Amino acid sequence: MVRNKKALAWVDEMAALCQPDKIEWINGTEEERQRLTDIAIETGEMHLLNQDKLPGCLLHRTAQNDVARTEKLTFICTREEKDAGPINNWMDPKEAYAKVGEMFKGSMKGKTMYVIPFIMGVPGSPFRKIGIEITDSIYVVLNMRIMTRMGDIAADDLGDDEEFTKCLHCRGELDINRRFILHFPEDNTIWSYGSGYGGNVLLGKKCLALRIASYLGLHEDWMAEHMLILGLEKDGETTYICAAFPSACGKTNLAMLIPPDAFPGYKVTTVGDDISWLRIGPDGRLWAINPEYGFFGVAPGTSYKTNPNAMDTVKKNTIFTNVLLTNDNCVWWEGMTEEAPKEGIDWTGKHWHSDSGEKGAHPNSRFTAPAEQCPSISPEFNNPKGVPISAILFGGRRAKLAPLVYETFNWQHGTFVGATMASETTAAATGQVGVVRRDPMAMRPFVGYNMATYFKHWLDMGKKIAHKPKIFHVNWFRQDADGHFLWPGYGDNLRVLDWIIRRCKGEGDAVETPIGYVPTKDAIPLQGLDITDEAMGELLSVHRDDWLEELDGMKNYFDQFGNDLPYEFVEEQQELRKRLGAWDK
């Protein structure tokens, strides 16, 4: 039972604005889940899948103009434009409240307003944050059940006067010209209108857990990061790593990695696949929790070859969005199996044939699955204290530039490396190959304030962490002259993580280069792996001319921040240029 007067007053205010026929507070019980599921199936909002093969699983289709996060319609609404920075879209809060408030006015007439109290993080944890999402979508309610700890447990945590993030959503007309995802960091508020797609409407995820949380972290001395958390257990000791990657760089696959048979001795556990909240613990180390309760993963490309743990996770109690419906009332997506089904119902609801040349599932189709169903889920998943982080990894997709792995010199240098991380586009993505897209810390779309200030926050945090994690850069995607990948990737990435762990312990051979410490050829264990000395040599090589050219790209990117750019980054560029000038390779 909610007794928080601020929460009750805010819900009343939003109800007066949206004018629903009915208000329902979500309690999180199984009976409630079943009742809402039945309603959603009856109205066509959800489709019940084959319960013998996929128990508890549902299918949902979004509008065809509503299939991904809408970055150009996502705004940071700070009172001063400079506080949003040059990368974010900005809107004056007064304008945003007035403009989109008109859209919300009467938007839930004839509908039920669902009120969802939810917790990001573990109940009782000093890390956790509470939100309340108002929505007119049962799809949102059922997804929030999976992605957050919600219902009565959150209502109890609200207490009498606990602060909370105010999250308002309405599907509206699903018109892209009347779609806005608004963040008001100074008001701890999120408004989403005109969308039914998960990333725009599950407001606990990217909206709260990154954009709003990053702003809160700036003012409360912690960090909200777009990072997986995994544990590497060997000989009874577990080392925890956070890692940030842009899209299409194998983030979820790494979070759920299965050790290769030829490299035994390790057990990998998954704490989180997407978001990390990091605080300095009483021991002076950096501790992390995964604020989410489920996985909201990209379906295409996920298979028993690429990610067996994810495939086992989604076998039950999962919501699939925009995938193919097969003739046996199951689901399929491109890359799931070597052979496609002959026919089915595609993500748009139309009859589909495998030889049609059309995609059966949308390229950004999704699964929402409970994290505790993952075979590799960490025993520390529900630990309110989180886990201590020994290493932070940054990575991108670079065909020629970055070696397989290197260790940065210190926290400031590591922050600079994270701020300059990038991927090269593929023809499938843009029609152009090799265009460098910079995505600092994989947070470009998710920082809730000026990114130059975000860089400084990283540098300031480093001064406060007594026992800092080591920072590394990895690149699984280096290619030979013929465009073939030199490194096998997937489970064999554990061999690189092994070297990283040893470096954290003061072990592991390395050579100092202008960009950082690179493993010697024999430092990465290769037993059972078919790879030539020549390939390993190229994987670990640092080419001066390529890096001098990269420096120009870094400067061009940083120039947009003007005088707000931390001077430490100017120093790092100067020092890198000096080191490269003295490098004879």
C-alpha positions as CSV (number, residue, x, y, z in Angstrom):
1,M,0.0,0.0,0.0
2,V,1.5,3.3,-1.1
3,R,1.7,5.9,1.7
4,N,4.2,8.3,0.2
5,K,2.2,11.6,0.0
6,K,4.4,13.0,-2.8
7,A,3.8,9.9,-4.9
8,L,0.1,9.9,-4.3
9,A,-0.2,13.6,-5.2
10,W,1.9,13.1,-8.4
11,V,-0.3,10.2,-9.6
12,D,-3.4,12.3,-8.9
13,E,-1.9,15.2,-10.9
14,M,-1.1,12.9,-13.9
15,A,-4.5,11.3,-13.7
16,A,-6.1,14.8,-13.9
17,L,-4.0,15.4,-17.0
18,C,-4.5,12.1,-18.8
19,Q,-8.1,11.6,-17.7
20,P,-8.2,7.7,-17.6
21,D,-11.5,5.9,-17.0
22,K,-9.8,3.8,-14.4
23,I,-6.6,3.8,-12.3
24,E,-4.9,0.5,-11.3
25,W,-1.9,0.3,-9.0
26,I,0.3,-2.7,-9.9
27,N,1.1,-5.0,-7.0
28,G,3.3,-7.6,-8.8
29,T,1.4,-10.7,-7.9
30,E,1.1,-13.8,-10.1
31,E,-2.7,-13.5,-10.2
32,E,-2.3,-9.9,-11.5
33,R,0.2,-11.1,-14.2
34,Q,-2.2,-13.7,-15.4
35,R,-5.2,-11.4,-15.5
36,L,-3.4,-8.7,-17.4
37,T,-2.0,-11.3,-19.8
38,D,-5.5,-12.6,-20.5
39,I,-6.7,-9.1,-21.3
40,A,-3.7,-8.4,-23.6
41,I,-4.3,-11.6,-25.5
42,E,-8.0,-10.9,-25.8
43,T,-7.4,-7.4,-27.2
44,G,-4.6,-8.5,-29.5
45,E,-1.9,-6.5,-27.7
46,M,-0.1,-9.8,-27.1
47,H,-0.1,-13.3,-28.7
48,L,0.1,-16.5,-26.6
49,L,2.9,-18.8,-28.0
50,N,3.1,-22.6,-27.9
51,Q,2.9,-23.3,-24.2
52,D,4.3,-26.8,-24.5
53,K,7.5,-25.6,-26.2
54,L,7.7,-22.0,-24.8
55,P,5.8,-22.0,-21.5
56,G,4.9,-18.6,-20.2
57,C,6.0,-16.9,-23.5
58,L,4.3,-14.2,-25.4
59,L,4.7,-12.4,-28.7
60,H,4.2,-8.7,-29.3
61,R,4.4,-6.6,-32.5
62,T,5.0,-2.9,-32.5
63,A,3.8,-0.4,-35.1
64,Q,6.1,-0.5,-38.2
65,N,7.2,3.1,-37.5
66,D,8.1,2.3,-33.9
67,V,10.8,-0.4,-33.9
68,A,13.8,1.1,-32.1
69,R,14.9,3.9,-29.7
70,T,14.1,7.2,-31.4
71,E,17.3,9.2,-30.7
72,K,16.4,12.3,-32.8
73,L,13.2,12.6,-30.7
74,T,14.9,12.0,-27.4
75,F,15.6,15.2,-25.5
76,I,17.5,16.3,-22.4
77,C,15.4,19.2,-20.9
78,T,17.8,21.2,-18.6
79,R,17.1,24.8,-17.8
80,E,20.4,25.8,-19.4
81,E,21.2,24.4,-22.9
82,K,24.9,24.2,-22.1
83,D,24.1,21.7,-19.3
84,A,22.8,19.2,-22.0
85,G,25.9,19.7,-24.1
86,P,26.5,19.5,-27.9
87,I,25.8,15.8,-28.3
88,N,22.3,15.7,-26.7
89,N,19.1,17.1,-28.2
90,W,18.0,19.9,-25.9
91,M,14.6,21.4,-25.2
92,D,13.7,24.0,-22.7
93,P,11.7,22.4,-19.9
94,K,8.9,25.0,-20.0
95,E,8.5,24.4,-23.7
96,A,8.7,20.6,-23.3
97,Y,6.1,20.4,-20.5
98,A,3.7,22.7,-22.4
99,K,4.1,21.1,-25.8
100,V,3.9,17.5,-24.8
101,G,1.6,18.2,-21.9
102,E,-1.0,19.2,-24.5
103,M,-0.5,15.7,-26.1
104,F,-1.0,14.0,-22.7
105,K,-4.2,16.0,-22.0
106,G,-7.1,13.5,-22.1
107,S,-4.8,10.9,-23.8
108,M,-6.1,8.0,-21.6
109,K,-9.8,8.6,-21.9
110,G,-11.5,5.3,-22.2
111,K,-8.4,3.5,-21.0
112,T,-6.9,2.1,-17.8
113,M,-4.0,4.0,-16.2
114,Y,-1.6,1.5,-14.8
115,V,0.7,2.8,-12.0
116,I,3.9,0.8,-11.5
117,P,6.1,1.3,-8.5
118,F,9.5,-0.2,-9.3
119,I,13.0,-0.5,-8.0
120,M,16.2,-0.3,-10.0
121,G,18.7,-2.3,-8.1
122,V,18.3,-4.7,-5.2
123,P,15.7,-3.8,-2.5
124,G,17.5,-2.4,0.6
125,S,20.7,-1.7,-1.3
126,P,22.4,1.8,-0.9
127,F,22.7,1.6,-4.7
128,R,19.0,1.2,-5.5
129,K,16.7,3.9,-6.9
130,I,12.9,3.9,-6.9
131,G,10.6,5.0,-9.7
132,I,6.9,5.1,-10.5
133,E,5.9,4.6,-14.1
134,I,2.4,5.5,-15.3
135,T,1.4,3.8,-18.6
136,D,-1.7,2.9,-20.6
137,S,0.1,-0.2,-22.0
138,I,-0.2,-3.8,-20.6
139,Y,2.9,-4.6,-22.7
140,V,4.8,-2.1,-20.6
141,V,3.4,-3.5,-17.3
142,L,4.4,-7.1,-18.3
143,N,7.9,-6.1,-19.4
144,M,8.5,-4.0,-16.3
145,R,7.6,-7.1,-14.3
146,I,10.6,-8.8,-15.9
147,M,13.0,-5.9,-16.1
148,T,12.5,-4.5,-12.6
149,R,11.6,-5.5,-9.0
150,M,8.2,-4.0,-9.0
151,G,4.8,-3.8,-7.3
152,D,4.3,-4.0,-3.5
153,I,8.0,-4.5,-2.8
154,A,8.7,-1.1,-4.4
155,A,5.6,0.5,-2.8
156,D,6.9,-0.6,0.6
157,D,10.4,0.7,-0.2
158,L,8.9,4.1,-1.1
159,G,8.0,4.5,2.6
160,D,6.6,7.9,3.7
161,D,9.0,10.3,2.0
162,E,11.5,8.4,-0.2
163,E,12.5,10.3,-3.4
164,F,11.4,8.7,-6.7
165,T,11.7,9.2,-10.4
166,K,8.5,10.3,-12.0
167,C,7.9,8.3,-15.2
168,L,4.9,9.1,-17.4
169,H,4.1,7.1,-20.6
170,C,1.3,7.0,-23.1
171,R,1.2,5.3,-26.5
172,G,-0.8,8.1,-28.0
173,E,-1.4,7.8,-31.7
174,L,1.9,6.0,-32.4
175,D,2.5,8.9,-34.9
176,I,6.3,9.6,-35.3
177,N,5.4,13.3,-35.7
178,R,3.9,13.2,-32.2
179,R,6.6,11.1,-30.5
180,F,8.8,12.6,-27.8
181,I,11.0,11.0,-25.1
182,L,11.8,13.7,-22.6
183,H,14.2,13.7,-19.7
184,F,14.1,16.4,-17.0
185,P,17.2,15.6,-14.9
186,E,16.7,18.6,-12.6
187,D,13.2,17.4,-11.8
188,N,14.0,13.6,-11.7
189,T,11.2,13.2,-14.3
190,I,10.8,11.3,-17.6
191,W,7.9,11.7,-20.1
192,S,7.4,9.4,-23.1
193,Y,4.6,10.0,-25.6
194,G,3.7,8.4,-28.9
195,S,5.7,5.1,-28.8
196,G,5.1,1.5,-27.8
197,Y,8.7,0.2,-28.4
198,G,10.6,-1.1,-25.3
199,G,13.6,1.2,-25.4
200,N,11.3,4.3,-25.5
201,V,8.7,3.1,-23.0
202,L,10.3,0.8,-20.4
203,L,11.4,4.0,-18.6
204,G,13.4,2.2,-15.9
205,K,15.9,1.1,-18.5
206,K,18.0,3.5,-20.6
207,C,15.9,6.5,-19.5
208,L,16.3,6.1,-15.7
209,A,19.1,3.7,-15.4
210,L,21.5,5.7,-17.6
211,R,20.2,9.2,-18.6
212,I,18.7,10.2,-15.2
213,A,21.0,8.0,-13.2
214,S,24.1,9.5,-14.8
215,Y,22.9,12.9,-13.7
216,L,22.2,11.6,-10.2
217,G,25.6,10.0,-10.1
218,L,27.3,13.2,-11.0
219,H,25.8,15.0,-8.0
220,E,26.0,12.0,-5.6
221,D,29.6,10.8,-6.4
222,W,28.8,7.5,-8.3
223,M,28.7,6.4,-11.9
224,A,25.9,5.0,-14.1
225,E,27.5,3.2,-17.0
226,H,26.5,1.2,-20.1
227,M,28.5,-1.8,-19.0
228,L,28.1,-5.5,-18.5
229,I,29.4,-7.1,-15.3
230,L,30.8,-10.6,-15.3
231,G,32.6,-12.8,-12.8
232,L,35.6,-15.0,-13.7
233,E,36.1,-17.8,-11.2
234,K,39.3,-19.9,-11.1
235,D,40.7,-21.9,-8.3
236,G,38.0,-20.7,-6.0
237,E,38.7,-17.0,-6.6
238,T,36.3,-14.8,-8.6
239,T,37.5,-11.6,-10.3
240,Y,34.8,-9.2,-11.5
241,I,35.0,-7.1,-14.7
242,C,32.9,-4.3,-16.2
243,A,33.0,-3.8,-20.0
244,A,31.5,-1.2,-22.3
245,F,31.0,-1.8,-26.0
246,P,29.1,0.0,-28.8
247,S,26.3,-2.0,-30.5
248,A,27.3,-5.0,-32.6
249,C,30.5,-5.7,-30.7
250,G,29.4,-8.8,-28.8
251,K,28.5,-7.3,-25.4
252,T,25.8,-9.8,-24.4
253,N,27.8,-12.7,-25.8
254,L,30.7,-11.7,-23.5
255,A,28.5,-11.3,-20.5
256,M,27.3,-14.9,-20.9
257,L,30.5,-16.4,-22.2
258,I,31.1,-20.1,-22.1
259,P,34.7,-21.2,-21.6
260,P,36.1,-23.2,-24.6
261,D,36.7,-26.9,-24.0
262,A,40.4,-26.4,-24.9
263,F,40.9,-23.8,-22.2
264,P,39.4,-25.4,-19.0
265,G,39.6,-24.2,-15.4
266,Y,37.4,-21.1,-15.6
267,K,33.8,-20.6,-14.7
268,V,32.1,-17.5,-16.0
269,T,29.1,-15.9,-14.2
270,T,26.8,-13.1,-15.4
271,V,26.0,-10.3,-13.0
272,G,24.6,-8.1,-15.8
273,D,24.6,-7.8,-19.6
274,D,23.9,-4.0,-20.1
275,I,24.1,-1.5,-17.2
276,S,26.3,-1.0,-14.2
277,W,26.0,1.4,-11.3
278,L,29.3,1.9,-9.6
279,R,30.1,3.3,-6.2
280,I,33.2,3.5,-4.1
281,G,33.0,1.0,-1.2
282,P,34.3,1.4,2.3
283,D,37.4,-0.6,1.3
284,G,38.3,2.0,-1.3
285,R,37.5,-0.2,-4.3
286,L,34.9,0.4,-7.0
287,W,31.7,-1.8,-6.4
288,A,29.1,-2.5,-9.1
289,I,25.5,-3.7,-9.2
290,N,23.3,-4.4,-12.2
291,P,20.2,-2.2,-11.6
292,E,18.0,-4.4,-13.8
293,Y,16.2,-7.6,-13.1
294,G,16.0,-9.0,-16.6
295,F,17.5,-9.0,-20.1
296,F,16.2,-6.9,-23.0
297,G,18.3,-8.4,-25.7
298,V,18.5,-8.2,-29.5
299,A,17.2,-11.5,-31.0
300,P,18.8,-11.6,-34.5
301,G,22.2,-13.3,-34.4
302,T,21.5,-15.0,-31.1
303,S,21.9,-18.7,-31.4
304,Y,23.3,-21.8,-29.7
305,K,26.5,-21.1,-31.6
306,T,26.9,-17.5,-30.5
307,N,25.2,-17.5,-27.1
308,P,23.9,-20.8,-25.7
309,N,23.2,-19.2,-22.3
310,A,20.9,-16.6,-23.8
311,M,19.1,-19.3,-25.8
312,D,18.4,-21.3,-22.7
313,T,17.3,-18.2,-20.8
314,V,14.5,-17.4,-23.3
315,K,12.9,-20.8,-23.3
316,K,10.2,-19.7,-20.8
317,N,8.5,-16.7,-19.3
318,T,9.8,-14.5,-22.1
319,I,8.2,-11.7,-24.1
320,F,9.4,-11.6,-27.8
321,T,8.9,-8.4,-29.8
322,N,8.9,-8.2,-33.6
323,V,10.2,-11.7,-34.3
324,L,8.8,-14.3,-36.8
325,L,5.9,-16.5,-35.7
326,T,6.4,-20.0,-37.0
327,N,3.7,-22.5,-38.1
328,D,4.0,-24.4,-34.8
329,N,3.3,-21.2,-32.9
330,C,6.9,-20.7,-31.8
331,V,9.4,-17.9,-32.7
332,W,12.3,-17.6,-35.1
333,W,14.8,-14.8,-36.1
334,E,17.6,-14.5,-38.6
335,G,20.7,-16.2,-37.3
336,M,18.8,-18.4,-34.8
337,T,19.3,-21.6,-36.9
338,E,21.3,-22.4,-40.0
339,E,18.1,-23.3,-41.9
340,A,15.2,-20.9,-41.8
341,P,11.6,-22.2,-41.5
342,K,9.9,-22.4,-44.9
343,E,7.1,-20.0,-43.9
344,G,5.5,-18.1,-41.0
345,I,4.0,-14.8,-40.0
346,D,6.6,-12.0,-40.1
347,W,7.1,-9.2,-37.7
348,T,4.6,-7.0,-39.6
349,G,1.9,-9.6,-39.3
350,K,2.1,-10.7,-42.9
351,H,2.5,-14.2,-44.4
352,W,6.3,-14.9,-45.0
353,H,8.2,-17.3,-47.1
354,S,11.9,-18.1,-46.6
355,D,12.6,-17.3,-50.3
356,S,10.8,-14.0,-50.3
357,G,14.0,-12.0,-49.7
358,E,12.4,-10.2,-46.8
359,K,13.4,-10.4,-43.1
360,G,11.1,-12.6,-41.0
361,A,12.2,-10.8,-37.8
362,H,13.0,-7.1,-37.6
363,P,16.8,-6.5,-37.2
364,N,16.1,-4.9,-33.8
365,S,13.6,-7.5,-32.7
366,R,13.9,-8.2,-28.9
367,F,13.5,-10.7,-26.1
368,T,12.6,-9.7,-22.5
369,A,13.6,-12.5,-20.2
370,P,14.1,-12.9,-16.4
371,A,17.8,-12.7,-15.6
372,E,17.5,-15.4,-12.9
373,Q,16.7,-17.9,-15.7
374,C,20.1,-17.5,-17.2
375,P,22.2,-20.7,-16.6
376,S,25.3,-18.5,-15.9
377,I,23.6,-16.0,-13.6
378,S,26.0,-15.0,-10.8
379,P,25.3,-16.0,-7.1
380,E,26.0,-12.4,-6.4
381,F,23.2,-11.1,-8.7
382,N,20.9,-10.2,-5.7
383,N,23.7,-9.0,-3.4
384,P,22.8,-5.5,-2.2
385,K,26.5,-4.6,-1.8
386,G,27.3,-5.4,-5.4
387,V,30.6,-6.9,-6.5
388,P,34.2,-5.4,-6.4
389,I,35.5,-4.5,-9.8
390,S,39.1,-5.3,-10.7
391,A,39.1,-4.3,-14.4
392,I,37.2,-2.1,-16.8
393,L,37.2,-2.9,-20.5
394,F,36.5,-0.6,-23.4
395,G,36.2,-1.9,-26.9
396,G,35.1,-1.2,-30.4
397,R,35.1,-2.7,-33.9
398,R,38.4,-1.6,-35.6
399,A,39.7,-3.5,-38.7
400,K,43.3,-2.3,-38.6
401,L,44.0,0.2,-35.7
402,A,43.6,-1.3,-32.2
403,P,45.4,-4.4,-31.2
404,L,43.5,-7.4,-29.7
405,V,44.1,-6.0,-26.2
406,Y,46.1,-3.4,-24.3
407,E,46.3,-2.1,-20.8
408,T,46.2,1.7,-20.2
409,F,48.9,3.4,-18.2
410,N,46.7,4.8,-15.5
411,W,43.1,6.0,-14.7
412,Q,43.5,9.3,-16.5
413,H,44.9,7.6,-19.6
414,G,42.2,4.9,-19.4
415,T,39.5,7.5,-19.2
416,F,40.9,9.1,-22.3
417,V,40.9,5.8,-24.1
418,G,37.3,5.2,-23.1
419,A,36.4,8.7,-24.3
420,T,38.0,8.1,-27.7
421,M,36.6,4.5,-28.3
422,A,34.9,4.0,-31.7
423,S,33.7,1.5,-34.2
424,E,33.9,1.3,-37.9
425,T,30.6,1.0,-39.8
426,T,29.8,-1.9,-42.1
427,A,28.0,-1.7,-45.4
428,A,24.9,-3.4,-43.9
429,A,24.7,-0.6,-41.3
430,T,25.1,2.6,-43.5
431,G,26.1,1.7,-47.0
432,Q,29.6,3.0,-46.3
433,V,32.4,0.8,-45.0
434,G,35.0,1.9,-42.5
435,V,33.4,5.2,-41.3
436,V,34.6,5.8,-37.8
437,R,31.8,6.5,-35.3
438,R,32.9,7.6,-31.9
439,D,30.9,6.4,-28.9
440,P,32.6,7.4,-25.7
441,M,32.3,4.7,-23.0
442,A,29.4,3.4,-25.2
443,M,27.4,6.3,-23.6
444,R,26.9,8.6,-26.5
445,P,23.1,8.2,-26.6
446,F,22.7,7.8,-22.8
447,V,24.5,10.6,-20.9
448,G,21.9,12.8,-19.3
449,Y,24.0,15.9,-19.3
450,N,27.0,17.6,-21.0
451,M,29.4,14.8,-22.1
452,A,32.4,17.1,-21.4
453,T,31.2,17.2,-17.8
454,Y,30.8,13.5,-17.9
455,F,34.4,13.1,-18.9
456,K,35.5,15.3,-16.0
457,H,33.3,13.2,-13.6
458,W,35.3,10.2,-14.6
459,L,38.5,12.0,-13.9
460,D,37.3,13.3,-10.6
461,M,36.1,9.8,-9.5
462,G,39.5,8.4,-10.3
463,K,41.0,10.8,-7.7
464,K,38.6,9.4,-5.1
465,I,39.0,5.7,-5.7
466,A,41.9,4.5,-3.5
467,H,42.2,1.1,-5.2
468,K,41.4,1.8,-8.8
469,P,40.4,-0.9,-11.3
470,K,42.9,-1.3,-14.2
471,I,41.5,-0.1,-17.5
472,F,41.9,-2.0,-20.8
473,H,40.9,-1.8,-24.4
474,V,40.0,-4.8,-26.5
475,N,39.2,-5.3,-30.2
476,W,37.9,-8.7,-31.3
477,F,37.5,-7.5,-34.9
478,R,41.0,-6.9,-36.3
479,Q,41.3,-8.2,-39.9
480,D,44.0,-9.3,-42.2
481,A,44.7,-7.9,-45.7
482,D,41.9,-10.0,-47.2
483,G,39.3,-8.8,-44.7
484,H,39.2,-11.9,-42.6
485,F,39.0,-11.7,-38.8
486,L,42.2,-12.7,-37.2
487,W,40.8,-13.7,-33.8
488,P,38.1,-16.4,-33.4
489,G,36.1,-14.5,-30.7
490,Y,33.2,-15.8,-28.8
491,G,34.3,-18.3,-26.1
492,D,38.0,-17.8,-27.0
493,N,37.8,-14.2,-25.7
494,L,38.3,-15.8,-22.3
495,R,42.0,-16.2,-23.3
496,V,42.2,-12.4,-23.4
497,L,40.3,-12.1,-20.1
498,D,42.8,-14.5,-18.6
499,W,45.7,-12.1,-19.4
500,I,43.7,-9.2,-18.1
501,I,43.1,-10.9,-14.8
502,R,46.8,-11.8,-14.5
503,R,47.7,-8.1,-15.2
504,C,45.4,-7.1,-12.4
505,K,47.4,-9.3,-10.1
506,G,50.8,-7.9,-11.2
507,E,51.4,-10.9,-13.5
508,G,51.2,-11.5,-17.3
509,D,54.0,-10.4,-19.7
510,A,53.6,-7.2,-21.7
511,V,55.6,-4.8,-23.7
512,E,55.2,-1.0,-23.3
513,T,54.0,0.7,-26.5
514,P,52.9,4.3,-27.2
515,I,49.3,3.4,-26.6
516,G,49.7,1.2,-23.5
517,Y,50.9,-2.3,-22.4
518,V,50.4,-4.9,-25.1
519,P,50.8,-8.6,-24.4
520,T,53.9,-10.4,-25.6
521,K,53.2,-13.1,-28.2
522,D,53.3,-15.9,-25.7
523,A,51.4,-14.1,-22.9
524,I,48.0,-15.1,-24.2
525,P,47.3,-18.8,-23.7
526,L,46.7,-20.4,-27.1
527,Q,46.5,-24.1,-26.4
528,G,43.9,-25.9,-28.6
529,L,43.6,-22.8,-30.8
530,D,44.4,-22.9,-34.5
531,I,46.1,-19.6,-35.0
532,T,49.5,-18.7,-36.6
533,D,52.4,-16.8,-35.1
534,E,52.0,-14.3,-38.0
535,A,48.3,-13.8,-37.1
536,M,49.1,-13.2,-33.4
537,G,51.9,-10.8,-34.4
538,E,49.4,-8.8,-36.4
539,L,46.8,-9.0,-33.7
540,L,49.2,-7.4,-31.2
541,S,50.9,-4.9,-33.5
542,V,50.8,-1.1,-33.1
543,H,51.4,0.9,-36.3
544,R,52.6,4.4,-35.8
545,D,51.2,6.0,-38.9
546,D,47.7,4.6,-38.2
547,W,47.7,6.0,-34.7
548,L,49.0,9.4,-35.9
549,E,46.0,9.5,-38.2
550,E,43.7,8.4,-35.4
551,L,45.0,11.4,-33.3
552,D,43.5,13.8,-35.9
553,G,40.2,12.0,-35.6
554,M,40.3,12.3,-31.8
555,K,41.0,16.0,-32.0
556,N,38.2,16.7,-34.5
557,Y,35.8,14.8,-32.2
558,F,36.9,16.7,-29.1
559,D,36.8,20.1,-30.7
560,Q,33.0,20.2,-30.5
561,F,33.3,20.4,-26.7
562,G,35.3,23.6,-26.9
563,N,36.6,24.9,-23.6
564,D,34.5,22.5,-21.6
565,L,36.8,19.6,-22.6
566,P,38.9,18.6,-19.6
567,Y,42.5,19.8,-20.1
568,E,43.7,16.4,-19.1
569,F,42.5,15.1,-22.5
570,V,44.6,17.8,-24.3
571,E,47.6,16.5,-22.3
572,E,46.8,12.9,-23.2
573,Q,46.7,13.8,-26.9
574,Q,50.0,15.6,-26.6
575,E,51.7,12.8,-24.7
576,L,50.4,10.2,-27.2
577,R,51.8,12.2,-30.1
578,K,55.2,12.4,-28.3
579,R,55.3,8.7,-27.6
580,L,54.4,7.9,-31.2
581,G,57.1,10.3,-32.5
582,A,59.7,8.2,-30.6
583,W,58.3,4.9,-31.6
584,D,60.2,3.0,-34.3
585,K,57.5,0.6,-35.5
